[in-house]
């Protein structure tokens, strides 16, 4: 039996980062992966979807070329080649992770990991047992089974199926108006697919600031995407080549015929697939319970990423990984401030945010000041012909503390680093507004939004 200082279960953005950091710190480390290095995010989530969304952006730009005085004819969009490009991007990154693990002397085991007891991991495919002084569980989550929805990979599909579907349907109903649903809606509509989003809540992107949801709804509706809110799918009649979705919203009833249904709601943790019943690790609704150091209730066992149910975001998992490993090593480390965690949606216009929405901030009882600046007033946005959207800053009226930043527009996801750093360093709206930004850039809108909290915006 091989002995290790640390065994990591899962090689997603949490798992592989944990293994690399442990290797950097001189720990004898192993990582177990049942499929491909990089996990769902790299192989069937974040990365391939962004590659496809880039294809959609290019296609839209070509279709709008006449605005720039460019005549284009005979355009043909081959979606199968878009899929091929996305898989190529994935392959390069997977190879890169393999290189980094090897560089940091991490042993990689292929197969399904299962606890035999609290310090022994059995790797099924290779019939190998690993003895671990410490274990980091980074086994992720999967699509949740929903009552009445028979996901067959044909008429009814998940995002994973969609990412290898090289023939586009003529029409699709997307169940769920969150980040995944919004991104696929934009992608499919860009390729001429008839798209309908069905969302149970009263608006799409229900976790975002209400103004963001309204702006994206306006943009999607203008693009021809149908949006049905405050509604639930009651049944799906899946016959050869045709699917009928029955939707109920209050007293209203709607039947939508389409070629495919994309289920983009709900995940369930993979804790039931790793033999956790052979340990005393505490779970709640299947998610592993952890403290601020990523420790479970069992000494030497840590958990990170989607399997903890904290925030189901790749960058959250990666940061949790560093905290867990540095805690194992006995190093001083920062704690995880989940209120600072950035959120990004890569449709067009992009959506980016962190912190409290205006409604959430109002619930704290604080007096608020809101600064809002439209991209239509930005020289760079006008030059790009990308004037949809705005940047909104929610602040404490008394001290100017930034409580939340909410953005929608061209490339606003790239501004989250600056906005988050300002908050992390306890910067105020006044300091945000006084920082000189390069001209012309979209980032100037963030400065102006900071100034707008005091009604001092220059270009509005």
Buried (B, 14 or more C-beta within 10 A) or exposed (E): EBEBBBBBBBBBBBBBBBBBBBBBBEBBBBBBBBBBBBBBBBBBBBBBBBBBBBBBBEBBBEBEEEEEEEEEEEEEBEBEEBBEBBBEBBEEBBEEBBEBBEEBEBBBBBBBBBBBEBBBBBBEEEEBEBBBBBBBBBBBBBBEEEEEBEBEEEBBBBBBBBBEBEEBBEBBBBBBBBBBBBBBBBBBBBBBBBBBBBBBBEBBBBEBBBBBBBBBBEBBEEBEBBBBBEBBBEEBEBEEEEBBBBBBBEEEEBEBEBBBBBBBBBBBBBBEBBBBEBBEBEBEEBBBBBEEBBBBBBEBBBBBBBBBBBBBBBBBBBBBBBBBBBBBBEEEBEEBEEEBBBBBBBBBBBBBBBBBBBEEBEEEEBEBBBBBBBBBBBEBBEEBEBBBBBBBBBBBBEEBBBBBBBBBBBBBBBBBEBBBEBBEEEBBBBBBBEEEBEEBBBBBBBBBBBBBBBEBBEEB
